[in-house]
Amino acid sequence: MKDATVRRLQELEEEYAFAVNAAIGENRDDLVDELAAEYPDAALAVLRSDAA
């Protein structure tokens, strides 16, 4: 796996962790669920871009 891909996955994780924590702080369980559901697809997109 390319270093750039690893960095992008780390950035993605940080972005989602921040967004989830903010949603929790706002008692937005619906948004937490939405973010959790979309994260795997976002990570897969990063991995697919590495393979291209």
C-alpha distance matrix in Angstrom:
0.0 3.8 6.6 8.4 6.7 7.1 10.4 11.4 10.9 13.0 15.4 15.8 16.6 19.1 20.7 21.3 22.6 24.9 26.1 26.7 28.6 30.6 31.5 32.5 34.7 36.3 36.9 34.9 33.9 33.5 30.9 29.0 29.0 27.9 25.0 23.9 24.2 22.2 19.2 17.4 17.9 16.7 13.4 13.1 13.9 11.1 8.6 11.0 11.1 7.4 8.8 12.0
3.8 0.0 3.8 5.4 5.2 6.5 8.8 10.0 10.8 12.6 14.4 15.4 16.8 18.7 20.0 21.3 22.7 24.6 25.9 27.0 28.7 30.4 31.6 32.9 34.7 36.3 37.3 35.3 34.7 34.3 31.4 29.8 30.1 28.7 25.6 25.1 25.5 23.1 20.2 18.9 19.0 17.1 14.3 14.5 14.4 11.1 9.7 11.8 10.6 7.1 9.4 11.7
6.6 3.8 0.0 3.8 5.4 5.1 6.2 8.6 9.9 10.6 12.3 14.1 15.4 16.6 18.3 20.0 21.0 22.6 24.3 25.6 26.9 28.6 30.2 31.4 32.9 34.7 36.0 34.3 33.8 33.8 30.7 29.0 29.8 28.6 25.2 24.8 25.8 23.4 20.2 19.6 20.1 17.7 14.9 16.0 15.9 12.2 11.7 14.3 12.8 9.9 12.8 14.8
8.4 5.4 3.8 0.0 3.8 5.5 5.1 6.1 8.6 9.8 10.4 12.1 14.2 15.2 16.3 18.2 19.8 21.0 22.4 24.1 25.6 26.9 28.3 30.0 31.4 32.9 34.3 32.4 32.3 31.9 28.7 27.4 28.2 26.6 23.3 23.4 24.3 21.5 18.6 18.4 18.3 15.5 13.4 14.6 13.7 10.0 10.6 12.8 10.6 8.5 12.0 13.2
6.7 5.2 5.4 3.8 0.0 3.8 5.4 5.0 6.1 8.5 9.7 10.3 12.2 14.1 15.1 16.3 18.1 19.8 20.9 22.2 24.0 25.6 26.6 28.2 30.0 31.4 32.4 30.4 29.9 29.4 26.4 25.0 25.5 23.9 20.7 20.5 21.1 18.5 15.6 14.9 14.9 12.5 10.0 11.0 10.5 6.8 7.0 9.7 8.3 6.2 9.7 11.6
7.1 6.5 5.1 5.5 3.8 0.0 3.8 5.5 5.1 6.2 8.6 9.8 10.6 12.4 14.2 15.4 16.4 18.4 20.0 20.9 22.4 24.3 25.6 26.7 28.5 30.3 31.2 29.5 28.9 29.0 26.0 24.1 24.8 23.8 20.4 19.8 21.0 18.8 15.5 15.0 15.9 13.6 10.5 12.2 12.7 9.1 9.0 12.4 11.7 9.6 12.7 15.1
10.4 8.8 6.2 5.1 5.4 3.8 0.0 3.8 5.4 5.0 6.1 8.5 9.8 10.6 12.2 14.3 15.2 16.5 18.3 19.8 21.0 22.5 24.2 25.6 26.9 28.7 30.1 28.5 28.4 28.5 25.2 23.6 24.8 23.6 20.0 20.1 21.6 19.2 15.9 16.3 17.0 14.0 11.7 14.1 13.9 10.2 11.4 14.5 13.0 11.5 15.1 16.8
11.4 10.0 8.6 6.1 5.0 5.5 3.8 0.0 3.8 5.4 5.0 6.0 8.5 9.8 10.3 12.2 14.0 15.2 16.3 18.1 19.7 21.0 22.3 24.0 25.6 26.9 28.3 26.3 26.2 25.9 22.6 21.4 22.4 20.8 17.3 17.8 18.9 16.1 13.1 13.8 13.9 10.7 9.0 11.4 10.7 7.2 9.3 12.1 10.5 10.1 13.7 15.0
10.9 10.8 9.9 8.6 6.1 5.1 5.4 3.8 0.0 3.8 5.4 5.0 6.1 8.6 9.8 10.5 12.1 14.1 15.2 16.2 18.1 19.8 20.8 22.2 24.1 25.6 26.5 24.6 24.0 23.9 20.9 19.2 20.0 18.8 15.3 15.1 16.3 14.0 10.6 10.9 11.9 9.1 6.5 9.4 9.9 6.9 8.3 11.6 11.3 10.7 13.9 15.9
13.0 12.6 10.6 9.8 8.5 6.2 5.0 5.4 3.8 0.0 3.8 5.4 5.1 6.2 8.6 10.0 10.5 12.3 14.2 15.2 16.3 18.3 19.9 20.9 22.4 24.4 25.5 24.1 23.8 24.2 21.1 19.1 20.5 19.7 16.0 15.8 17.8 15.9 12.3 13.3 14.8 12.0 9.7 13.0 13.6 10.6 12.0 15.4 14.9 14.1 17.3 19.4
15.4 14.4 12.3 10.4 9.7 8.6 6.1 5.0 5.4 3.8 0.0 3.8 5.4 5.1 6.1 8.6 9.8 10.6 12.3 14.1 15.3 16.5 18.3 19.9 21.0 22.7 24.2 22.7 22.9 23.1 19.6 18.2 20.0 18.7 15.0 15.7 17.7 15.3 12.2 14.0 14.9 11.5 10.4 13.8 13.5 10.7 13.2 16.1 15.0 14.9 18.4 19.7
15.8 15.4 14.1 12.1 10.3 9.8 8.5 6.0 5.0 5.4 3.8 0.0 3.8 5.4 5.1 6.2 8.5 9.9 10.5 12.1 14.1 15.3 16.3 18.1 19.8 21.1 22.3 20.3 20.2 20.0 16.7 15.4 16.7 15.3 11.7 12.4 14.0 11.6 8.5 10.5 11.3 8.0 7.3 11.0 10.8 8.9 11.5 14.2 13.7 14.3 17.4 18.8
16.6 16.8 15.4 14.2 12.2 10.6 9.8 8.5 6.1 5.1 5.4 3.8 0.0 3.8 5.5 5.2 6.0 8.5 9.8 10.3 12.0 14.1 15.1 16.2 18.1 19.8 20.7 19.1 18.7 19.1 16.1 14.0 15.5 14.9 11.2 11.0 13.4 11.9 8.4 10.3 12.3 9.8 8.5 12.2 13.2 11.4 13.2 16.3 16.5 16.6 19.5 21.4
19.1 18.7 16.6 15.2 14.1 12.4 10.6 9.8 8.6 6.2 5.1 5.4 3.8 0.0 3.8 5.5 5.1 6.1 8.5 9.8 10.5 12.2 14.1 15.2 16.4 18.3 19.8 18.7 18.9 19.7 16.4 14.5 16.8 16.3 12.5 13.1 15.9 14.4 11.3 13.8 15.6 12.7 11.9 15.7 16.1 14.1 16.4 19.4 19.0 19.1 22.3 23.9
20.7 20.0 18.3 16.3 15.1 14.2 12.2 10.3 9.8 8.6 6.1 5.1 5.5 3.8 0.0 3.8 5.5 5.3 6.2 8.6 10.0 10.7 12.3 14.3 15.4 16.7 18.4 16.7 17.4 17.6 14.0 13.0 15.3 14.1 10.4 12.0 14.5 12.5 10.1 13.3 14.3 11.2 11.6 15.3 15.0 13.6 16.5 19.0 18.3 19.2 22.4 23.5
21.3 21.3 20.0 18.2 16.3 15.4 14.3 12.2 10.5 10.0 8.6 6.2 5.2 5.5 3.8 0.0 3.8 5.4 5.0 5.9 8.4 9.7 10.3 12.0 14.0 15.1 16.1 14.3 14.3 14.5 11.2 9.6 11.7 10.8 7.1 8.3 11.1 9.7 7.3 10.8 12.3 9.9 10.5 14.1 14.5 13.9 16.4 18.8 18.9 19.9 22.7 24.0
22.6 22.7 21.0 19.8 18.1 16.4 15.2 14.0 12.1 10.5 9.8 8.5 6.0 5.1 5.5 3.8 0.0 3.8 5.5 5.1 6.0 8.5 9.8 10.4 12.2 14.2 15.1 14.1 14.1 15.3 12.3 10.0 12.6 12.8 9.3 9.7 13.1 12.6 10.1 13.1 15.3 13.3 13.1 16.8 17.7 16.7 18.8 21.6 21.8 22.3 25.2 26.9
24.9 24.6 22.6 21.0 19.8 18.4 16.5 15.2 14.1 12.3 10.6 9.9 8.5 6.1 5.3 5.4 3.8 0.0 3.8 5.5 5.2 6.1 8.6 9.9 10.5 12.4 14.2 13.5 14.4 15.6 12.4 10.9 14.1 14.0 10.7 12.2 15.4 14.5 12.6 16.0 17.6 15.2 15.6 19.3 19.6 18.5 21.1 23.7 23.4 24.2 27.3 28.6
26.1 25.9 24.3 22.4 20.9 20.0 18.3 16.3 15.2 14.2 12.3 10.5 9.8 8.5 6.2 5.0 5.5 3.8 0.0 3.8 5.5 5.1 6.1 8.6 9.8 10.6 12.3 10.7 11.8 12.4 8.9 8.2 11.4 10.7 7.8 10.2 13.0 12.1 11.1 14.8 16.0 13.9 15.2 18.6 18.7 18.3 21.1 23.2 23.1 24.4 27.3 28.3
26.7 27.0 25.6 24.1 22.2 20.9 19.8 18.1 16.2 15.2 14.1 12.1 10.3 9.8 8.6 5.9 5.1 5.5 3.8 0.0 3.8 5.4 5.0 6.1 8.5 9.8 10.3 9.0 9.2 10.5 7.6 5.5 8.9 9.5 6.9 8.1 11.5 11.7 10.7 14.1 16.0 14.6 15.5 18.8 19.6 19.5 21.7 24.0 24.5 25.6 28.2 29.6
28.6 28.7 26.9 25.6 24.0 22.4 21.0 19.7 18.1 16.3 15.3 14.1 12.0 10.5 10.0 8.4 6.0 5.2 5.5 3.8 0.0 3.8 5.4 5.0 6.2 8.7 9.8 9.8 10.6 12.8 10.4 8.3 11.9 13.0 10.6 11.6 15.1 15.4 14.1 17.4 19.5 17.9 18.5 21.9 22.8 22.2 24.4 27.0 27.3 28.1 30.9 32.4
30.6 30.4 28.6 26.9 25.6 24.3 22.5 21.0 19.8 18.3 16.5 15.3 14.1 12.2 10.7 9.7 8.5 6.1 5.1 5.4 3.8 0.0 3.8 5.4 5.0 6.3 8.7 8.6 10.6 12.3 9.6 9.0 12.8 13.2 11.3 13.2 16.3 16.3 15.6 19.2 20.7 18.8 20.1 23.5 23.7 23.4 26.0 28.2 28.2 29.4 32.3 33.4
31.5 31.6 30.2 28.3 26.6 25.6 24.2 22.3 20.8 19.9 18.3 16.3 15.1 14.1 12.3 10.3 9.8 8.6 6.1 5.0 5.4 3.8 0.0 3.8 5.4 5.0 6.2 5.0 7.0 8.6 6.2 6.0 9.7 10.3 9.3 11.3 14.0 14.5 14.5 18.1 19.5 18.3 19.8 22.9 23.3 23.5 26.1 28.0 28.4 29.9 32.4 33.5
32.5 32.9 31.4 30.0 28.2 26.7 25.6 24.0 22.2 20.9 19.9 18.1 16.2 15.2 14.3 12.0 10.4 9.9 8.6 6.1 5.0 5.4 3.8 0.0 3.8 5.3 4.9 5.8 6.6 9.6 8.5 6.9 10.3 12.1 11.2 12.1 15.2 16.4 16.1 19.3 21.3 20.4 21.4 24.5 25.4 25.5 27.7 29.9 30.5 31.7 34.2 35.6
34.7 34.7 32.9 31.4 30.0 28.5 26.9 25.6 24.1 22.4 21.0 19.8 18.1 16.4 15.4 14.0 12.2 10.5 9.8 8.5 6.2 5.0 5.4 3.8 0.0 3.8 5.5 7.6 9.6 12.4 11.1 10.3 13.9 15.3 14.3 15.6 18.7 19.5 19.1 22.5 24.3 23.0 24.1 27.3 28.0 27.8 30.2 32.5 32.7 33.9 36.6 37.9
36.3 36.3 34.7 32.9 31.4 30.3 28.7 26.9 25.6 24.4 22.7 21.1 19.8 18.3 16.7 15.1 14.2 12.4 10.6 9.8 8.7 6.3 5.0 5.3 3.8 0.0 3.8 5.4 8.5 10.6 9.6 10.1 13.4 14.4 14.1 15.9 18.5 19.2 19.5 23.1 24.4 23.2 24.9 27.9 28.3 28.5 31.1 33.0 33.2 34.8 37.4 38.4
36.9 37.3 36.0 34.3 32.4 31.2 30.1 28.3 26.5 25.5 24.2 22.3 20.7 19.8 18.4 16.1 15.1 14.2 12.3 10.3 9.8 8.7 6.2 4.9 5.5 3.8 0.0 3.8 5.8 8.7 9.0 9.0 11.6 13.4 13.8 15.0 17.4 18.8 19.4 22.6 24.1 23.6 25.1 27.9 28.7 29.2 31.5 33.4 34.0 35.6 37.9 39.1
34.9 35.3 34.3 32.4 30.4 29.5 28.5 26.3 24.6 24.1 22.7 20.3 19.1 18.7 16.7 14.3 14.1 13.5 10.7 9.0 9.8 8.6 5.0 5.8 7.6 5.4 3.8 0.0 3.8 5.3 5.3 6.4 8.8 10.0 10.8 12.5 14.4 15.7 16.7 19.9 21.1 20.6 22.6 25.1 25.7 26.6 28.9 30.5 31.2 33.0 35.2 36.2
33.9 34.7 33.8 32.3 29.9 28.9 28.4 26.2 24.0 23.8 22.9 20.2 18.7 18.9 17.4 14.3 14.1 14.4 11.8 9.2 10.6 10.6 7.0 6.6 9.6 8.5 5.8 3.8 0.0 3.8 5.4 4.9 6.2 8.6 9.8 10.4 12.2 14.3 15.4 18.1 19.7 19.8 21.5 23.8 24.8 25.9 27.8 29.5 30.6 32.3 34.2 35.4
33.5 34.3 33.8 31.9 29.4 29.0 28.5 25.9 23.9 24.2 23.1 20.0 19.1 19.7 17.6 14.5 15.3 15.6 12.4 10.5 12.8 12.3 8.6 9.6 12.4 10.6 8.7 5.3 3.8 0.0 3.8 5.5 5.2 6.3 8.7 10.0 10.7 12.5 14.4 17.1 18.0 18.4 20.6 22.5 23.2 24.7 26.8 28.0 29.1 31.2 32.9 33.9
30.9 31.4 30.7 28.7 26.4 26.0 25.2 22.6 20.9 21.1 19.6 16.7 16.1 16.4 14.0 11.2 12.3 12.4 8.9 7.6 10.4 9.6 6.2 8.5 11.1 9.6 9.0 5.3 5.4 3.8 0.0 3.8 5.3 4.9 6.1 8.4 9.7 10.5 12.1 15.3 16.0 15.7 18.0 20.3 20.7 21.9 24.3 25.6 26.4 28.4 30.4 31.3
29.0 29.8 29.0 27.4 25.0 24.1 23.6 21.4 19.2 19.1 18.2 15.4 14.0 14.5 13.0 9.6 10.0 10.9 8.2 5.5 8.3 9.0 6.0 6.9 10.3 10.1 9.0 6.4 4.9 5.5 3.8 0.0 3.8 5.4 5.2 6.1 8.5 10.1 10.6 13.7 15.3 15.1 16.6 19.1 20.1 21.0 23.0 24.8 25.8 27.4 29.4 30.7
29.0 30.1 29.8 28.2 25.5 24.8 24.8 22.4 20.0 20.5 20.0 16.7 15.5 16.8 15.3 11.7 12.6 14.1 11.4 8.9 11.9 12.8 9.7 10.3 13.9 13.4 11.6 8.8 6.2 5.2 5.3 3.8 0.0 3.8 5.5 5.1 6.1 8.7 10.1 12.4 13.9 14.6 16.3 18.1 19.4 20.9 22.5 23.9 25.4 27.1 28.7 30.0
27.9 28.7 28.6 26.6 23.9 23.8 23.6 20.8 18.8 19.7 18.7 15.3 14.9 16.3 14.1 10.8 12.8 14.0 10.7 9.5 13.0 13.2 10.3 12.1 15.3 14.4 13.4 10.0 8.6 6.3 4.9 5.4 3.8 0.0 3.8 5.5 5.1 6.3 8.7 11.3 11.8 12.3 14.7 16.4 17.0 18.8 20.7 21.8 23.0 25.1 26.7 27.7
25.0 25.6 25.2 23.3 20.7 20.4 20.0 17.3 15.3 16.0 15.0 11.7 11.2 12.5 10.4 7.1 9.3 10.7 7.8 6.9 10.6 11.3 9.3 11.2 14.3 14.1 13.8 10.8 9.8 8.7 6.1 5.2 5.5 3.8 0.0 3.8 5.4 5.2 6.0 9.4 10.4 10.0 12.0 14.4 15.1 16.1 18.3 19.8 20.8 22.6 24.5 25.7
23.9 25.1 24.8 23.4 20.5 19.8 20.1 17.8 15.1 15.8 15.7 12.4 11.0 13.1 12.0 8.3 9.7 12.2 10.2 8.1 11.6 13.2 11.3 12.1 15.6 15.9 15.0 12.5 10.4 10.0 8.4 6.1 5.1 5.5 3.8 0.0 3.8 5.6 5.4 7.7 9.9 10.4 11.4 13.5 15.2 16.2 17.7 19.4 21.0 22.4 24.0 25.6
24.2 25.5 25.8 24.3 21.1 21.0 21.6 18.9 16.3 17.8 17.7 14.0 13.4 15.9 14.5 11.1 13.1 15.4 13.0 11.5 15.1 16.3 14.0 15.2 18.7 18.5 17.4 14.4 12.2 10.7 9.7 8.5 6.1 5.1 5.4 3.8 0.0 3.8 5.8 6.9 8.1 9.7 11.3 12.4 14.0 15.9 17.1 18.2 20.1 21.9 23.0 24.4
22.2 23.1 23.4 21.5 18.5 18.8 19.2 16.1 14.0 15.9 15.3 11.6 11.9 14.4 12.5 9.7 12.6 14.5 12.1 11.7 15.4 16.3 14.5 16.4 19.5 19.2 18.8 15.7 14.3 12.5 10.5 10.1 8.7 6.3 5.2 5.6 3.8 0.0 3.8 5.7 5.5 6.4 8.9 10.1 10.9 12.9 14.6 15.5 17.0 19.1 20.5 21.5
19.2 20.2 20.2 18.6 15.6 15.5 15.9 13.1 10.6 12.3 12.2 8.5 8.4 11.3 10.1 7.3 10.1 12.6 11.1 10.7 14.1 15.6 14.5 16.1 19.1 19.5 19.4 16.7 15.4 14.4 12.1 10.6 10.1 8.7 6.0 5.4 5.8 3.8 0.0 3.8 5.5 5.1 6.2 8.5 9.8 10.8 12.5 14.2 15.5 17.0 18.8 20.3
17.4 18.9 19.6 18.4 14.9 15.0 16.3 13.8 10.9 13.3 14.0 10.5 10.3 13.8 13.3 10.8 13.1 16.0 14.8 14.1 17.4 19.2 18.1 19.3 22.5 23.1 22.6 19.9 18.1 17.1 15.3 13.7 12.4 11.3 9.4 7.7 6.9 5.7 3.8 0.0 3.8 5.4 5.1 6.0 8.6 10.0 10.5 12.1 14.2 15.4 16.6 18.5
17.9 19.0 20.1 18.3 14.9 15.9 17.0 13.9 11.9 14.8 14.9 11.3 12.3 15.6 14.3 12.3 15.3 17.6 16.0 16.0 19.5 20.7 19.5 21.3 24.3 24.4 24.1 21.1 19.7 18.0 16.0 15.3 13.9 11.8 10.4 9.9 8.1 5.5 5.5 3.8 0.0 3.8 5.4 5.0 6.1 8.8 9.8 10.2 12.3 14.3 15.2 16.4
16.7 17.1 17.7 15.5 12.5 13.6 14.0 10.7 9.1 12.0 11.5 8.0 9.8 12.7 11.2 9.9 13.3 15.2 13.9 14.6 17.9 18.8 18.3 20.4 23.0 23.2 23.6 20.6 19.8 18.4 15.7 15.1 14.6 12.3 10.0 10.4 9.7 6.4 5.1 5.4 3.8 0.0 3.8 5.4 5.1 6.5 8.9 9.9 10.8 12.9 14.7 15.7
13.4 14.3 14.9 13.4 10.0 10.5 11.7 9.0 6.5 9.7 10.4 7.3 8.5 11.9 11.6 10.5 13.1 15.6 15.2 15.5 18.5 20.1 19.8 21.4 24.1 24.9 25.1 22.6 21.5 20.6 18.0 16.6 16.3 14.7 12.0 11.4 11.3 8.9 6.2 5.1 5.4 3.8 0.0 3.8 5.4 5.2 6.4 8.7 10.0 11.0 12.9 14.7
13.1 14.5 16.0 14.6 11.0 12.2 14.1 11.4 9.4 13.0 13.8 11.0 12.2 15.7 15.3 14.1 16.8 19.3 18.6 18.8 21.9 23.5 22.9 24.5 27.3 27.9 27.9 25.1 23.8 22.5 20.3 19.1 18.1 16.4 14.4 13.5 12.4 10.1 8.5 6.0 5.0 5.4 3.8 0.0 3.8 5.3 5.0 6.0 8.5 9.8 10.6 12.5
13.9 14.4 15.9 13.7 10.5 12.7 13.9 10.7 9.9 13.6 13.5 10.8 13.2 16.1 15.0 14.5 17.7 19.6 18.7 19.6 22.8 23.7 23.3 25.4 28.0 28.3 28.7 25.7 24.8 23.2 20.7 20.1 19.4 17.0 15.1 15.2 14.0 10.9 9.8 8.6 6.1 5.1 5.4 3.8 0.0 3.8 5.4 5.0 6.2 8.7 9.9 10.7
11.1 11.1 12.2 10.0 6.8 9.1 10.2 7.2 6.9 10.6 10.7 8.9 11.4 14.1 13.6 13.9 16.7 18.5 18.3 19.5 22.2 23.4 23.5 25.5 27.8 28.5 29.2 26.6 25.9 24.7 21.9 21.0 20.9 18.8 16.1 16.2 15.9 12.9 10.8 10.0 8.8 6.5 5.2 5.3 3.8 0.0 3.8 5.5 5.2 6.5 9.0 10.2
8.6 9.7 11.7 10.6 7.0 9.0 11.4 9.3 8.3 12.0 13.2 11.5 13.2 16.4 16.5 16.4 18.8 21.1 21.1 21.7 24.4 26.0 26.1 27.7 30.2 31.1 31.5 28.9 27.8 26.8 24.3 23.0 22.5 20.7 18.3 17.7 17.1 14.6 12.5 10.5 9.8 8.9 6.4 5.0 5.4 3.8 0.0 3.8 5.4 5.1 6.6 9.0
11.0 11.8 14.3 12.8 9.7 12.4 14.5 12.1 11.6 15.4 16.1 14.2 16.3 19.4 19.0 18.8 21.6 23.7 23.2 24.0 27.0 28.2 28.0 29.9 32.5 33.0 33.4 30.5 29.5 28.0 25.6 24.8 23.9 21.8 19.8 19.4 18.2 15.5 14.2 12.1 10.2 9.9 8.7 6.0 5.0 5.5 3.8 0.0 3.8 5.2 5.1 6.4
11.1 10.6 12.8 10.6 8.3 11.7 13.0 10.5 11.3 14.9 15.0 13.7 16.5 19.0 18.3 18.9 21.8 23.4 23.1 24.5 27.3 28.2 28.4 30.5 32.7 33.2 34.0 31.2 30.6 29.1 26.4 25.8 25.4 23.0 20.8 21.0 20.1 17.0 15.5 14.2 12.3 10.8 10.0 8.5 6.2 5.2 5.4 3.8 0.0 3.8 5.4 5.2
7.4 7.1 9.9 8.5 6.2 9.6 11.5 10.1 10.7 14.1 14.9 14.3 16.6 19.1 19.2 19.9 22.3 24.2 24.4 25.6 28.1 29.4 29.9 31.7 33.9 34.8 35.6 33.0 32.3 31.2 28.4 27.4 27.1 25.1 22.6 22.4 21.9 19.1 17.0 15.4 14.3 12.9 11.0 9.8 8.7 6.5 5.1 5.2 3.8 0.0 3.8 5.5
8.8 9.4 12.8 12.0 9.7 12.7 15.1 13.7 13.9 17.3 18.4 17.4 19.5 22.3 22.4 22.7 25.2 27.3 27.3 28.2 30.9 32.3 32.4 34.2 36.6 37.4 37.9 35.2 34.2 32.9 30.4 29.4 28.7 26.7 24.5 24.0 23.0 20.5 18.8 16.6 15.2 14.7 12.9 10.6 9.9 9.0 6.6 5.1 5.4 3.8 0.0 3.8
12.0 11.7 14.8 13.2 11.6 15.1 16.8 15.0 15.9 19.4 19.7 18.8 21.4 23.9 23.5 24.0 26.9 28.6 28.3 29.6 32.4 33.4 33.5 35.6 37.9 38.4 39.1 36.2 35.4 33.9 31.3 30.7 30.0 27.7 25.7 25.6 24.4 21.5 20.3 18.5 16.4 15.7 14.7 12.5 10.7 10.2 9.0 6.4 5.2 5.5 3.8 0.0
